[in-house]
Amino acid sequence: MATTLEKTPPRKTDNEANQTRHYVTLAIAVAIGLAGTFFRFVQDSFLISTISNILLALGWFIVFRVVFRIMK
């Protein structure tokens, strides 16, 4: 007696952690943070320091938002 195996339909998952858009956004956010770090060392002025702090905060905000969206 031979037993036959029934083919099971492929599983449909709602896992969006592997979407490319998340990792592209992470790469852009890291580049923004690196630009903010670079501007910290360019010149010692109030305007450049403010721009670098804004870029760093923006990069951190985007990174944390994307990471928590991936974990969700």
N, C-alpha and C positions, 0 to 999 in steps of 0.2 A: 504494500500500500504506500503510495506516495502522497505526501501532503502538499497541497498547493498554498502558497502564500498570497494573500490578497494585497494588492498595492494600495497603500494609504495615500490619500491626497496630500500634497505638500502643505506644510503649516504656513499660515499667514500670520506674521508678527507685526506688531505696531512699534517695534523698536526703532526709534529715530536717532539713537546715539551714534550710528555710523554714517550719518548724512554728511556729505562733503561740505555743505554750507557752514556747519558748525566749526569745522577746522579751518576753513578759509577765513571766517570771522575772527577766530582765535589768532591766526597769523597776522591779520591786519591790526588787531588790538595790541599784540606784542610789538609790532613795528611802531605803533603810536607811542607806546610806553618807552621804547628805546629812543625815539626822537625826543621825548620829554627829558630823558636822562642825558642825552647829548646836549640839549640846550642848557642844562644846569652848568655845564663846564665851558660854555662858549664865552660868556662875558658876565661880569658881575654888575647887573643893572636890575632895577625893579621890574621893568617890562619883560625882559628875558626870563627872569625868575618866575614871574606870574604866568607867562606862557608855558614854561616847563612844568609848573605845578598843575596847570589845567590839563596839559597833555598827559601827564602821569595819572591824574585822577580819572580822566576819560578812558585811558587804557585799562586801568584797574577795574573801572565800572563795567566796561564791555567784557573783559575777561571773566569776571565773577558772574555776570549775567549769563554768558554762554555756558560756562561750566555748570551752573545750577540748572540751566535748561537741559543740558546733556544728562545730568543725573536724574532729572525728573522723568 
